[in-house]
C-alpha cells in the first residue's frame, strides 16, 4: 500500500513538473511574439517619480552609460539612465536596443554589473547588497528595463503599467 501511495505521489510530481514547464514555454513564446512600443524617457521618468530612492539620482548621457557598463554603442538605439551618487547602488535604466539579441546582451551586462557591485559594496555598505542581489531587470523584446532600489514592488508595478 505504501509503495502505491509513493508511486502516485511521484507521478503527480512529475505531471506537475511537466505542466509547469509547458506553461513557461507558452509564456516565453507569447513574450517573444509580442511587439513592444515603450516610451524610454517616459518610463524612466515614471520610475524616478514613483519608486522610493534614498539617494538623489541624476541622468547620465549615452556615452557615459556605454562606457560605464561596457555596452556596445552600436546595440543602443535610445536610453535613459539615472544613477545615484555612488554611496548607494540605486539605478534606473531603460534601454532600447537595435534588436532582441542585443537586448539579451544588455540584460546580461546589467545582471553581471549588479553581481559585481554587490561584491564591491559588501565591505563598506552591506545594506546596498540587498538591492543588488535582487534587482528588477526586465526584457520586453528589444527593450531592457533596470531598477535597483529598496522598492521592487513599486518598480514592477510601474513598469507593468507603462509597457504596451
C-alpha positions in Angstrom: 0.0 0.0 0.0 2.8 2.4 0.9 4.5 1.7 -2.5 1.3 2.6 -4.3 1.0 5.9 -2.5 4.6 6.7 -3.1 4.2 5.8 -6.8 1.1 8.0 -7.1 2.9 10.9 -5.4 5.8 10.6 -7.7 3.5 10.5 -10.8 1.7 13.6 -9.5 5.0 15.4 -9.0 6.2 14.5 -12.5 2.9 15.7 -14.1 3.1 18.9 -12.1 6.6 19.5 -13.3 5.7 18.9 -16.9 2.7 21.2 -16.6 4.9 24.0 -15.1 7.4 23.6 -17.9 4.8 23.8 -20.6 3.4 27.0 -19.0 6.8 28.6 -19.0 7.4 27.7 -22.7 4.0 29.2 -23.6 4.7 32.4 -21.7 8.2 32.7 -23.3 6.6 32.2 -26.8 4.0 34.8 -26.1 6.6 37.2 -24.9 8.8 36.6 -28.0 5.8 37.0 -30.4 4.7 40.3 -28.8 5.9 43.5 -30.1 6.5 46.3 -27.6 6.5 50.1 -28.0 7.9 51.6 -24.9 8.5 55.3 -24.4 12.0 55.1 -22.9 12.1 58.6 -21.4 8.6 58.4 -20.0 9.2 55.0 -18.3 12.5 56.1 -16.8 10.9 59.3 -15.5 7.9 57.5 -14.1 10.2 55.1 -12.2 12.1 58.1 -10.8 8.8 59.6 -9.7 7.1 56.5 -8.3 9.9 54.5 -6.7 11.3 55.4 -3.4 15.1 56.1 -3.5 17.5 57.0 -0.7 19.9 58.8 -3.0 19.3 61.7 -5.4 19.5 60.2 -8.9 20.9 62.1 -11.8 20.5 61.5 -15.5 23.5 60.1 -17.4 24.3 60.7 -21.1 24.5 57.7 -23.5 28.3 58.0 -23.9 28.8 57.7 -20.1 26.3 54.7 -19.9 28.0 52.9 -22.7 31.5 53.3 -21.1 30.4 52.7 -17.5 28.5 49.5 -18.3 30.8 48.4 -21.1 28.0 48.3 -23.6 28.3 48.1 -27.4 27.3 51.5 -28.6 26.0 50.1 -31.9 23.5 48.0 -29.9 21.9 51.0 -28.3 19.2 53.0 -30.2 17.9 55.0 -27.2 18.4 55.1 -23.4 17.6 57.0 -20.3 19.6 56.2 -17.2 19.5 57.7 -13.7 22.3 56.8 -11.2 22.9 57.7 -7.6 26.0 59.4 -6.3 27.9 56.2 -5.7 27.2 56.0 -2.0 24.2 53.8 -2.9 23.7 51.3 -5.7 20.4 52.9 -6.8 19.9 52.9 -10.6 17.2 53.3 -13.2 18.0 52.4 -16.8 15.6 51.9 -19.7 17.4 50.9 -22.9 16.0 50.4 -26.4 18.4 48.1 -28.3 18.7 47.5 -32.0 17.1 44.1 -31.7 16.2 41.3 -29.3 19.7 39.7 -29.4 21.3 43.0 -28.4 18.7 43.3 -25.6 19.7 39.9 -24.2 23.3 41.0 -24.2 22.4 44.3 -22.4 20.4 42.3 -19.9 23.4 40.1 -19.2 25.6 43.2 -18.7 23.2 44.6 -16.1 23.0 41.3 -14.3 26.8 41.0 -14.2 27.0 44.6 -13.1 24.7 44.0 -10.2 26.6 40.9 -9.1 30.0 42.6 -9.3 28.7 45.8 -7.5 27.3 43.6 -4.7 30.7 42.2 -4.1 32.2 45.7 -4.0 29.5 47.1 -1.6 29.8 44.0 0.7 32.8 45.5 2.5 31.6 49.1 3.1 27.9 49.3 2.5 26.4 45.8 3.0 22.8 47.2 3.1 23.2 48.0 -0.6 23.8 44.3 -1.3 20.2 43.6 -0.7 19.3 45.9 -3.6 22.0 44.5 -5.9 21.2 40.9 -5.1 17.6 41.3 -6.2 17.5 43.9 -9.0 14.4 44.4 -11.2 15.7 43.6 -14.7 13.0 43.1 -17.3 13.3 42.4 -21.0 10.5 43.3 -23.4 11.5 42.5 -27.0 14.3 44.9 -27.8 13.9 46.9 -24.5 15.7 46.4 -21.2 14.4 48.0 -18.0 16.5 48.0 -14.9 15.6 49.4 -11.5 17.9 48.9 -8.4 16.1 50.1 -5.3 14.6 49.1 -2.0 11.1 49.4 -3.6 10.9 46.5 -6.1 7.1 46.1 -5.8 6.5 49.6 -6.9 9.1 49.4 -9.6 7.5 46.2 -11.0 4.0 47.8 -10.9 5.3 51.0 -12.6 7.0 49.0 -15.3 3.9 46.8 -16.0 1.7 50.0 -16.1 3.9 51.6 -18.7 4.7 48.6 -21.0 2.4 48.5 -24.0 
